[in-house]
């Protein structure tokens, strides 16, 4: 595809997929219309970069649907002074979008190949306010906490208390919880030192987050 073809495809993605999915924040719409998603997908899928699909990555992982990425960005309401944590770097596309809205981003992934590829892609886009770490965001106390916003890009059967504790007061956490076929995207807001508010946003399905704790099976 030519540069002009990619630009038209980005416009169509926003108008035909993202805006109809109740993404009305103009900052998010403008960002997704300008960010070259094709620069973050595996080369063999570049022609599908703006299609309404979950583009395959290695290790049985996928990029989110563009419409889900849009809803995530809108829900987190990231501000220019925000410090953001992303758990699951993947291709680096969502990382780049978050970086354009925030002051700084720490993005974690257990897949070293993803981390390396994302770094190269972010460098190509001259995005410098991201720290990539090849580590498990659920396995340890995170250096840099608390965060103003947290984006979890894989699903979890249930949300861990430790992850909620990484939020600053007023901080927002986007996470998809449950098990297929019954998953729900949630926005959790820390309203005080010891209280959180949970808002169910929409039903969806998402690849499981590697390392997420499983729900213990009920035993008679």
ZIJO-V991572 format. One line per field, one symbol per residue. ss: DSSP state (H for helix, E for strand, C for the rest). A space follows every 50 residues. Layout:
# ZIJO-V991572
ss=???
This chain:
# ZIJO-V991572
ss=CCHHHHHHHHHHHHHHHHHHHCCCCHHHHHHHHHCCHHHCCCHHHHHHCC CCCCCECCCCCECCCHHHHHHHHHHHCCCCCCEEEEECCCCCHHHHHHHH HCCEEEEECCCHHHHHHHHHHHHHCCCCCEEEECCCCCCCCCCCCCEEEE EECCEECCCCHHHHCCEEEEEEEEEEEEECCEEEEEEEEEEECCEEEEEE EEEECCCECCCCCCCCCCCC
